[in-house]
Amino acid sequence: MITEVFTASTYGVDAYIIRDETHIDKTLFAFAIVGLPDNAVKESKERVAAAIKNSMFHFPIRRYTVNLAPADVKKEGSGFDLPIAIGILCETSQASPVKVKDYVFVGELSLDGKLRPVSGILPIALETKKNKFKGIILPVENAKEAAIVEEIDVHPFETLTEVIDFLNDEICPQPFKINVKQLFEQDQNYLVDFADVKGQAEVKRAMEVAAAGSHNIIMIGLPGSGKTMLAKRLPTILPPLTLEEALETTKIHSIAGILQNNTAIISTRPFRSPHHTASDVSLVGGGPNAKPGEISFSHNGVLFLDELTEFKKNVLEVMRQPLEDRIVTISRSKITVQYPCNFMLVAAMNPTPAGSQKEASMYSDFDVQKFLSKISGPILDRIDLHIHVNPVKYQELSSKAENEKSEKVRERVIIARDIQLNRFKDRKGLYSNSNMTSKEIKEFCRIDADCENLMKMAITKLGLSARAYDRILKVSRTIADLSGDENILTSHISEAIQYRSLDRTSWV
């Protein structure tokens, strides 16, 4: 006789159902797990055997064969402990198999039989619903995350004994439920606000423009001028996450195991700030198991790269394709996965190798240009706004006047985004001005003769590069949307030109 128990594993940001088939022979003791298990799965036989014995169940000396089907897909993680234990206990008539076919079982077992949480529960719960199972049985710590998915029964348990009591109808707990809408709305608050920033009106305006059009932005300023403080507050003026976006973001964090304890869903836009010593794998993802990286953890949020010139050149170069396609493909010899990475890039850097204004005079123009050459043209080509951040004056620091709150700025950003959504409603995959290609720029960024003359002057007199032309038009379109103007005006062009300082032949 063979007992079948259903479990699941993740592949990329999705999950797939796995059949755990258990067969027991009355021969010499052996315990084999087949079906391309990794080391964590192979070691589960030791955890399962100890958990069964310490839970006061009988573990007869037999030959155990556990097959994880489909057998041609690699199985990873410790979440197979519980289904393997259930299969053995059903096969030895210590657990009733009647309910088993209706549920997906996921969980790691400690040696004393307690259930420990595992990663990737949200995509597993979604797959459970998709395959029309009645519900999912898992550790208590994973309950909130799974309960986000409606129309399935979520049964959390603390020990293996409780799971067996449930299968044997000795206990009949109610499915775990949460109010997803209420939980989502009550957690949509940020701990920081734009009102905390003294002065920096020009930079705040540039960040508002960036948020309105989903443009990448780079801030150039000396240490202590407030670049990091401003970057951390950018998510507070972005439109609130929709429930669909929140689920996408939560899935990525869930499979990576970086969801905070008792966090059911990510309700605010992510803000990730990797150190400049980060490797290319940690930034874009990869490794033997093709795990997601920082750009995917920033999906629907902000990726902040402080000290941009300190990042290794190869680390920055691997971001070129994801910045364009908003998706990253990770290929390994035995696996190829795709992760979404639709994020806003915010970068910060010093204007010179100097650490202060005093030291800046020590460096020649050649030294400065060498310093700036660390950032390649293709990377700069993907950044729409360049803004200088000057040190805040004492009068602004000591001012008691109230600054504009993020909520007010966000209202204007939302209106501008709605204009763009309506404009691109018939264009698949196009949601903001920053994503426009040359074709859309010609259609939606038409300018009159006065604007043309101003653009010509900017290119010739200021020494702007050719790549700045399209960027200026896209940013101008966003500024017009913020102003509620249907057409791009010279004032919009003028402001957009100010945000291209790194393209000038001389800007320091």
N, C-alpha and C positions, 0 to 999 in steps of 0.2 A: 504494500500500500504506500502511496505517496501523498504527502500533505502539501497543499499549495497555500502560501501566504503572500499577500501583495504588499510591496513596499515601493519606494521611489527614490530616484537620485537626480541630481541636476546636471544639465549639459548647457553650458553658456548661461543665459539668463532664464532658461526654461527647464522643465523637469520631464521625466518620462517614467512610466510605470515599469516595475521589475517584479517578476515572479520568483519567489523564493520556494524552491521545490526541495523537500526533505525526504530522504529515504534512509531507513535503518535496517541493517542486516544483523542477524544473531551470530556474529563471528567474532574474531579477535578485535580488540578496541582499536579504532582509528577514527579520525575526524578530518574530513576533507571538504574544503570549500572551493568550488570550481565556478568558472564563468568570468574569467579575467579579473579577479580581485586584486586590489593593491595591498600594500603591507598592513594598513589599518584594518582592512576587511579580513585578511588572513589571521591577524591577531585576535579577531573577535571570538574565535573558538575558545580561547583561554578565558576571556571575560564571560562568555555565555555559560561555559561549564561551571565556573565558580559562582556566578549569579544564580543559576538554577539550584545548586547545592545549598548555598547560603540562604535561599528563599524557602528552604525546607521541602523542595520537590525532589523526586527521585531522578537520578541521572544514571541509568543502567549502563553497564559496560557492553557496548555494542559498536558496530561500524556505522558511523554517521557520514552521509554524503549530502551536502547542500549545494544545489545548483542555482545560480543567479542568472536568470534568463531575461533578455537575450544574451547569449554567451559571448557574442563577438564585440560587446561594448564594455570598456573598462569600468569597473566599479570602484568608487573612491569613498572614503569617509567611514565614520563609526556608526552611522545611522542604521546599519543592517543588524546590529546586535539584537534589538527587540524582535524583529520578524524571524530571525534565526531561532531565538529561544522559543517563540510561539510555535514555530513549526515542529520543534523537537517535543514540546510538551503536548501538542495535539497528536503527534505520531505515537507518543507513549501513553495516550488516553488519560492524561492528567488535565487537559483542557478541552472544552467542547469545540468542535470545528464548525458548528452551525453558523455562528456570527462572523467567522473569520473571513469568508468570501466577500462580505459587505464593506470591509474597512481596509484602509491603507495603514500599515504600522511603520512608525519611524521612531528611533531613539537609541541612544547609547546606554549600555548597562555598566554600572560600577560592579565591583566584585561582591558587594553585599546585596545586589539586586535592585538598587535605586536607579531611577531613570535620569539620565543627564541630557541637557539640551544639545541640539545639533543645528548646523547652519542650513540655509536654503529652504526653510519651512514654507515661506509664502509661495514660491513657484510650485512646490510639492502640493500644497493645498489647492492651488488653481488647477493643477493636473488631476487631482482627485475629483474635483467637481466636473472637469471636462470629460472624464471617463465614467461619470455617473455612479461613483461609489456612494454609499450612504454617508460615510464620514471618515475621519482620520483619528488614529490613536497615537498619542505622543506625550513627551514630558511636559510637566506643568509649566516650566519656564517658556515653552514655545506656544502656549495656548493663545495668547493675545494676537500674536502674529498670524496664526492660522485662522482665527475667528474673524479676521477681516473678510475672508471669503465667505459669502453667504450661500445658503442652500445646501450646506453640508453640516453634519454633526461633528463637532470637535469635542473629543473626550480626552482631557488631560489626566495623567496619573503620575504618582510619585514613585511607585515601586512595581516590580514585575508581578508581585503577589496581587496587587489591586487589579492589574490588567487581566489576570487569570480569573479572579473573582467576577469581573465584569463579563468575561466570555462564558463563565459557568452560571450566569444569572444569579449570583449570590449578592451582587450589588447592582443597583440600577440608577446611576447618577444621571442628572439632567445634562444635556449638551451645554458646553460653555458658550456664552454669547456676549457680545459687546455691541454698543451703539457706534457703528463706524463713523457715521456722519458727525455725531457729537464729539467723538474722540478726535476726529480730523480737524474740526473747527476750533476746539479749545486749545489745541497745541500749535496754532498758527501764529504764535507770538515770538518776537525776537527780543533778545536781551540788550541789544544795542540800537542806537537811533542816530540819524544824521544830525539831529539837534545837539548831539554831544560834541560835534566838531566846531571849533571856534574859527571864524574867518573862512578862508579858502573858497570864496564864492565862485571863482572861475572854475575851480576843480569840481566843485559840486555840480555846476552846470554841465560840465563835460561828462560827468558820470550819469547825469540825468539823460543826456542825449544818448550815451552808450546803452543805458538800460532801455530806453524807448525803442531803439532799433536793433537791440541785441548785438551791438558792435563790440569787438574786442578793443581794449584800451591799454595804453602803457603810460605810466606816470614817471616823470623824470625829476628828481629832486635830491637834495642833500639829506643825509641821515637826520632824523628828528623832525622832518618837515610835515609828517602826518600821512605818509603814503599808505602804510599798513592800516592805520585807523580808518582811513577813507575806504580802502578795499573791503574791510570787514563789514562795512555798513552798506555796501552795494546790494546784497540780497534783500535788504529791507525796503528798497524802492522798486524791486522787480515785481511783476504781477504775482499774486498768490498762486501757489501750486494748485492745479486741478487734481481731482481724485485720481484720474487716469495717470497723470504725471507722477503723482505720489506713489502709486503702485509700481510704476516702472522703476523709479528711484529706489524704492524699498527692496525690490527684487534683487537689484545689484548688490546692495549692502547686505542683504540676507545671505546670498550665496557665498559672499566673502567672509561672513561671520563677524562683521563689524557693527551690527546693530547694537545699540546700547541696551542694557538690561531693562526688561519690561517695556521696551519700545515696540508698539504694534505697527506703527506706520510713520514714515518720515513726512511731516506736515509742512516743514519750512524748506526753502531752497538750500541745497548743500553748499558749504563753503570749505574748500580744501586748499591747504597751503603747504605743499611738500617742501622740504629743506633743499637748498641748492646742491647738496651732495647726493640727491636722489639719483638712482640709476634709470636707464631707459626702460627696463622691465617694470620697475615700481611705478613709473609714470604712465606708460601706455598699457601695461599688463603683459603677461607671459609666464615664463617659468615652465617646469615640466608638466604642470596641470593646466596651463593656459588660463590663469586666473586674471580677473580684471585689475586695472591699475587706477591711478589717481584721476585720469581723465574720465574714466567711467564712473568713479565715485562722485565726480562733479556733475554728472548728467542732470540736466534741468537746473543747474546751479552755477556756481562761480569757481573757477580754478585760478588761484592767486600764486604767481611765481615772483617771489621777492628776490632781490639781487639777481636779476635776469642774466647779467653778464657773468655771474659766477657759475651758472649751470654749464655742464660740459656740452660742447657743441653737438655731439652725436645725440645727446638726450633731447635737445631742442629740435633737432632735425627730424626725429621720429614722429614729432607732433604735426608735421606738415600735412600729411594725408588725413588724419582724423579731424584737423581743423576745417578742412574743406568738405569732407564727406559726412561728418557728424556720426561716424561709425568707425570702429576699429576692428580689423580682422587679425586674429592671432592664429598663426599656422605652425603646427608642430608635426613631427613625422607620423603621429598616430591620432592627431586631433586637430580640427580647425573650428574655431568658434568666433562669433561676432558679438561685440558688446556695443550698445549705444553710447555716445559721448557728445551729446548736444549741450555744450557748456559755453559760458562766456569766459574768455581769457582776460585776466587782469594782470598786467606785469608792472614791476617797479624796478627802477635802476638809478644809480648815481649818474650825474651828468659828466663826471670826470673820474679818474682813478682816485682823486682826493677824497678824504674823509670829512673835510670841512671847507668852508669858503676860503680860509687863510691858506690852506695847502693847495687850493686850485691854481693859484698863480705860479706854482712850481712846475706845472706841466705845460709843455708846448702844444700847439695845434696838432702836431704829428702824434704826440702821445695820446691826445684825446681821440683822434680818429682811429688809432690802433685799438684803443679801449672799446670804441663803439663797434669796430669790425667784428667783435666777438658775436654779435647778433647778425645772422645772415640775412641777405635781402629777401629770400623766400619767406622767412618768418615775419619780418617787418611788413611784407606784402599782405599778410593776413591780419594785421592790426590796423584798424580804421582810424583810431584817435590817438594822437600823441599830445600829452598835456604836461606843462611844467608845474611843479609843486614848489612854491617858494616858502621859506620859513615864515611862520605866523608872527606878526608884529605884536608887541606888548599890549598896545591899545586894544587889539582884538582879543587877546588872551584874557585880559582883565575886564572885558565888557560884560555887563550884566544883562544885556539885551537877549531876548529869547530867539533862538534860531529856528528855522523852519523844520518841522518834524518830517520824518520819513513818510508818514501817512499822506501828507499833502503832496509830496513829490510823487509818490506812488500813484495817486489819483490821476495826475497828468500823464504819467507813463502808461497807465492802463488805457486811457483814451487814445493815445497815439498807437498803442498795440492793436486796439480794436479797429482803427482806421486801416492798418496794414492787413489784418486778417480779412477784412471786407475786400480790400484791393486784390489780395491774392487767393480769394476763395475758390477760384477755378484753376489754380496752379497747385498741383500735387507736390507736397513736400516743401512748399514755400510759405513761411509764416512771418518773416520779418524782413526788413530792408537789408540787413546784413547778408542775407542769403541770395540776394539778386545776382543773376549772371549778367553778362553783357547784353543779352537779348532783353531781359527785363529792364535793365538800366535805360536802354534806348526807348523803351515803351513808356516807362513810368517816371523817368527823370528828364523830361524834355525841358530845355531852358531857352529863354529869349536872347535877343542880340546883346542886351546889356550884360546878362550873365555870361554869355560867351566871351565878351571882351574882358570881363573880370577874370575869367578862367585863363584866358590867354596871357594876361598880365601876370597872373600867379605862376604859371609855368615858366614864362620867360624871365621876368624880373626877379622873382624869389628863388629861381633855380630848382623848382619842384621837379621831381622825377616823373616819368611817364606813368608809373604805376599809381601815382597819387591822383590822377584824373578821375578814374572810376570811383575811388574811395571818397573823394570830395563830393561827387554827385550823390552817392548813397547816403552819406552823412547829411548832406543838404536836404535830401528827401525826408529824412527823419526829423530834422529841425523844422521843416515845413509842417510835418504832421503834428509836432508838439505845438506849433503856433495855430494849427487849424486851417492852414492855407492849402488850397488845392494845387497851386502852382509854386514852383521853386522861384524865390526872389533873390535879388542881389544880396540882401541882408543875410539870407540863409547861406549863400555861397561864401560870403565874407567870413562868417563864423566858422564854417567847415574848413576853410583854408587855414585858420588859426590852429586847427588840430592836426596839422601835418608838419610839425617842426622838424622831425627827424629826416624828412625828405629834402630839406634845404641844404644848399651847399655850405652854408655857415649858420649855425644856430646856437653855439655855446656862448 
